[in-house]
């Protein structure tokens, strides 16, 4: 059986700039990514926190939420700047994954994953590609107003709770081959600069 590890341990390792490579673990508690020492104010009411090391998770079960966006009433909200790869392979997420308004300078991968609650990637920018291939989204997958500079691979995804990429700009190929959407799928106001594959 997979051994347990606290989300706080992972958060502290990320804060210390360590390379994160976690396999076959049950991760207890929430992971809040945006409490790094490096915070840069943006001109849109955001403070962006930077993670410089790659994060890799395989065959993991996340019992808590993953938050890379925190709204603030009194000051600027916090979002993320990922300078390296953020990769999840064959992972299960019991709670919400919220990475709104993030900038990804490495590839974002959620491959062969299962999400039991909402996934929010709204208003994020992807400079090195996105892979959601063969993942299952039991609740809502939100990607409104995103920008992707290279390939976006959502082949064989299963969305049971709705999907929206309204207002997205795709500068390279977009792949939805063998994808299934049980509820509303929203593609309005999108710009597709290259190929759109829906086989």
PAMI-29621 format. One record per residue (C-alpha): residue in three letters; x, y, z. Coordinates in steps of 0.001 Angstrom, whole numbers, padded with zeros to 6 digits, always signed. Each point is the difference from the previous one (the first is absolute). Example, Ala and Ser with C-alpha at 12.3 -4.5 7.8 and 13.67 -1.06 7.14 Angstrom:
<atoms>
ALA+012300-004500+007800;SER+001370+003440-000660;
</atoms>
This chain:
<atoms>
UNK+000000+000000+000000;UNK+001080+003552-000645;UNK+001524+001758+002999;UNK-001283+003355+001221;UNK+001731+003365-000160;UNK-001230+003344+001260;UNK-000755+002773-002456;UNK+001856+002313+002387;UNK+003234-001963-000551;UNK-000358+000469-003754;UNK-000798+003701+000444;UNK+003141+000501+002093;UNK+002156-001844-002551;UNK-001409+002200-002782;UNK+000699+003109+002071;UNK+003591-001203+000503;UNK+000407-000287-003783;UNK+000382-003791-000028;UNK-000690-002130-003065;UNK-003283-001742+000768;UNK-000318-003635-001124;UNK-002765-001880+001830;UNK-001186-003450-001064;UNK-002574-002422+001400;UNK-000967+002077+003045;UNK-003231+001054+001683;UNK+000237+003732+000604;UNK-001968+001164+003032;UNK-001160+003585+000424;UNK-000098+002932-002369;UNK+002892+001259-002083;UNK+000140+003794-000275;UNK+002601+000894-002586;UNK+000052+003774+000123;UNK+001816+000798+003186;UNK+003502+000220-001486;UNK+002510+002654+000946;UNK+000012+001359-003555;UNK-003064+002164-000558;UNK-000199+002463-002877;UNK-002886+002499-000203;UNK-001823+000028-003355;UNK-001914+002846-001588;UNK-003338-001810+000189;UNK-000521-000202+003757;UNK+002005-003210+000356;UNK+003143-001008+001822;UNK+001725-002846-001814;UNK+002029-002528+001996;UNK+002811-001864-001771;UNK+000932-003666+000302;UNK+003344-000656-001700;UNK+000322-003763+000469;UNK-001862-002710-001968;UNK-002836-001854+001713;UNK-000652-003651-000925;UNK-002677-002290+001472;UNK-000793-003535-001180;UNK-002522-002538+001341;UNK-000971+002337+002842;UNK-003314+000505+001794;UNK-000634+003579+001132;UNK-002458+000060+002888;UNK-000085+003798+000253;UNK-000237+002878-002433;UNK+002771+001537-002079;UNK-000122+003793-000016;UNK+002137+002308-002090;UNK-002430+002906+000148;UNK-001167+001787+003136;UNK-002460+002856-000153;UNK+000534+002877+002382;UNK-002562+002598+001070;UNK+002469+002401+001611;UNK+002939-000254-002424;UNK+001072-001524-003308;UNK-000963-003576-000772;UNK+002819-002506-000392;UNK+000631-002168-003052;UNK+002904-002099-001249;UNK+002981+000160-002316;UNK+001397-003478-000754;UNK+003452+000194-001574;UNK+000351-003773-000470;UNK-002176-003005-000765;UNK-003078-000767+002093;UNK-000838-003663-000593;UNK-002630-002396+001405;UNK-000195-003544-001424;UNK-002714-002459+001053;UNK-001031+002009+003058;UNK-003358+000296+001769;UNK-001211+003299+001454;UNK-002797-000128+002599;UNK-000387+003779+000308;UNK+000201+003131-002150;UNK+003025+000896-002141;UNK+000183+003791-000423;UNK+002834+001385-002138;UNK-001779+003100-001298;UNK+001965+002823-001628;UNK+003275-001954+000063;UNK+002875+000302-002451;UNK+001586-003309-001010;UNK+003497+000237-001512;UNK+000311-003806-000009;UNK-002428-002624-001220;UNK-003125-000545+002097;UNK-000953-003687+000066;UNK-003044-001659+001558;UNK+000113-003352-001803;UNK-002087-003072+000936;UNK-001327+001887+003040;UNK-003381-000029+001763;UNK-001485+003204+001423;UNK-002937-000357+002378;UNK-000617+003760+000409;UNK+000361+003137-002139;UNK+003184+000825-001891;UNK+000563+003711-000631;UNK+002658+001168-002472;UNK-001820+003188-001019;UNK+002094+002895-001380;UNK+003243-002001+000082;UNK+002779+000314-002573;UNK+001802-003091-001305;UNK+003275+000556-001855;UNK+001229-003609-000322;UNK-003098-002091-000521;UNK-002827-001666+001877;UNK-000748-003719+000262;UNK-003281-001138+001564;UNK-000088-003243-001981;UNK-002178-002865+001224;UNK-001033+001783+003196;UNK-003453-000133+001582;UNK-001724+003099+001373;UNK-003002-000883+002162;UNK-000910+003653+000571;UNK+000625+003246-001922;UNK+003183+000654-001998;UNK+000420+003748-000480;UNK+002556+001466-002404;UNK-001604+003268-001051;UNK+002198+002753-001466;UNK+003194-002069-000075;UNK+002855+000395-002466;UNK+002019-002958-001264;UNK+003068+000579-002164;UNK+000708-003630-000902;UNK-001965-003242-000234;UNK-003058-000558+002174;UNK-000735-003725+000368;UNK-003366-000940+001496;UNK-000357-003269-001886;UNK-002202-002642+001633;UNK-001040+002227+002896;UNK-003337-000744+001649;UNK-001923+002988+001363;UNK-003076-000928+002026;UNK-000701+003382+001591;UNK+000399+002529-002785;UNK+002910+001627-001807;UNK+000761+003541-001131;UNK+002895+001498-001914;UNK-002001+003078-000979;UNK+002179+002839-001234;UNK+003180-002064-000238;UNK+002748+000738-002508;UNK+001754-003078-001396;UNK+003122+000834-002007;UNK+000811-003625-000840;UNK-001809-003308-000528;UNK-002944-000870+002250;UNK-000783-003706+000375;UNK-003322-001306+001286;UNK+000120-003371-001769;UNK-002334-002544+001646;UNK-000974+002482+002719;UNK-003440-000320+001605;UNK-002138+002719+001597;UNK-003067-001118+001963;UNK-001266+003524+000710;UNK+000496+003433-001573;UNK+003258+000646-001819;UNK+000673+003665-000761;UNK+002335+001031-002826;UNK-001416+003440-000841;UNK+002258+002984-000748;UNK+003062-002257-000400;UNK+002786+000707-002469;UNK+001616-003030-001635;UNK+003165+001071-001819;UNK+001015-003512-001119;UNK-001732-003382-000184;UNK-003035-001096+002008;UNK-000299-003799+000211;UNK-003337-001474+001093;UNK+000146-003538-001419;
</atoms>
